[in-house]
Amino acid sequence: MIERIETGTRMSKIVKHNGVAYLCGQVGDGETVAEQTRDCLSRVEGLLETAGSSPERMLQAVIWLADMADFDEMNSVWDAWVPAGYAPARACCEARLARSDLKVEIIVTAAC
């Protein structure tokens, strides 16, 4: 069974299938990459809770940065947020994001 949560015309915020939650990409508010990452991860955590999951149950994270020069700043927030011993498989790449003010976007897959 496939369950779609907060579905709109273009996408669902969460799609659950066979005990796995797939979250849509999350961006955050703020001027710096650290502020945006903190806000983004807060949104991820809220979606994980809605899906019946948590950061400890993350399987994979894909992180897009508008500029890889922000890698260390983003990681300082990420490392403080991920529960010790529960780091997911992860990729981080540079990409042009949907708006010029965005610095980071995070996509998470987690067990429910």
C-alpha positions as CSV (number, residue, x, y, z in Angstrom):
1,M,0.0,0.0,0.0
2,I,1.2,3.5,-0.8
3,E,0.1,6.4,1.5
4,R,0.6,10.0,0.4
5,I,0.5,12.7,3.0
6,E,-0.1,16.4,2.4
7,T,-0.5,15.8,-1.3
8,G,-0.9,18.7,-3.7
9,T,-1.0,19.0,-7.5
10,R,2.8,18.8,-7.9
11,M,4.0,16.6,-5.0
12,S,3.3,15.0,-1.7
13,K,5.3,16.1,1.4
14,I,5.6,12.4,2.4
15,V,5.1,9.2,0.6
16,K,5.1,6.0,2.7
17,H,5.5,2.5,1.2
18,N,6.5,-0.8,2.8
19,G,7.5,0.8,6.1
20,V,9.6,3.5,4.5
21,A,8.9,7.3,4.4
22,Y,10.2,9.4,1.5
23,L,10.2,13.1,2.3
24,C,10.1,15.8,-0.3
25,G,13.1,18.2,-0.4
26,Q,13.1,20.7,2.5
27,V,14.5,24.2,2.5
28,G,14.7,26.7,5.3
29,D,14.5,30.3,6.1
30,G,17.4,32.5,7.1
31,E,20.3,34.5,5.7
32,T,23.2,32.1,6.4
33,V,23.6,28.4,5.5
34,A,23.6,27.6,9.2
35,E,20.3,29.3,9.8
36,Q,18.7,27.7,6.7
37,T,20.1,24.3,7.7
38,R,18.7,24.6,11.2
39,D,15.3,25.6,9.9
40,C,15.4,22.9,7.2
41,L,16.2,20.2,9.7
42,S,13.4,21.4,12.0
43,R,11.0,20.9,9.1
44,V,12.5,17.4,8.3
45,E,12.0,16.4,12.0
46,G,8.4,17.6,11.8
47,L,7.7,15.5,8.7
48,L,9.5,12.5,10.2
49,E,7.2,12.7,13.2
50,T,4.1,13.0,11.0
51,A,5.3,9.9,9.1
52,G,5.7,8.0,12.4
53,S,9.5,8.1,12.2
54,S,12.4,10.1,13.8
55,P,16.0,11.2,13.1
56,E,17.2,7.9,14.6
57,R,15.3,6.0,11.9
58,M,16.8,7.9,8.9
59,L,18.1,5.6,6.1
60,Q,19.4,8.2,3.7
61,A,19.9,11.9,3.3
62,V,20.7,13.8,0.1
63,I,21.9,17.4,0.7
64,W,22.1,20.0,-2.0
65,L,24.2,23.1,-1.4
66,A,24.1,26.1,-3.7
67,D,27.8,26.5,-3.0
68,M,30.2,23.8,-1.7
69,A,32.1,26.6,0.1
70,D,29.3,26.3,2.7
71,F,30.0,22.6,3.3
72,D,31.7,23.0,6.7
73,E,29.1,25.5,8.0
74,M,26.2,23.2,7.0
75,N,28.0,20.2,8.5
76,S,28.4,22.0,11.8
77,V,24.6,22.2,12.1
78,W,24.0,18.7,10.6
79,D,26.5,17.0,13.0
80,A,24.9,18.6,16.0
81,W,21.4,17.5,14.9
82,V,22.0,13.9,13.9
83,P,21.7,11.6,16.9
84,A,25.1,10.0,17.8
85,G,25.3,6.5,16.3
86,Y,22.4,7.1,13.9
87,A,24.0,8.8,10.9
88,P,22.2,7.8,7.6
89,A,23.9,7.0,4.3
90,R,24.5,10.5,2.9
91,A,25.4,12.4,-0.2
92,C,26.1,16.1,-0.5
93,C,26.5,17.9,-3.9
94,E,26.4,21.4,-5.3
95,A,23.4,22.4,-7.3
96,R,21.5,25.4,-8.5
97,L,18.5,25.5,-6.2
98,A,14.9,26.6,-7.0
99,R,15.4,30.2,-5.8
100,S,18.6,32.4,-5.7
101,D,18.2,33.0,-1.9
102,L,18.2,29.3,-1.0
103,K,21.5,27.8,0.2
104,V,20.6,24.3,1.2
105,E,18.0,21.6,0.4
106,I,17.7,18.3,2.2
107,I,15.9,15.1,1.1
108,V,15.4,12.3,3.7
109,T,14.3,8.7,3.5
110,A,13.5,7.0,6.8
111,A,12.1,3.8,8.2
112,C,8.7,4.1,9.9
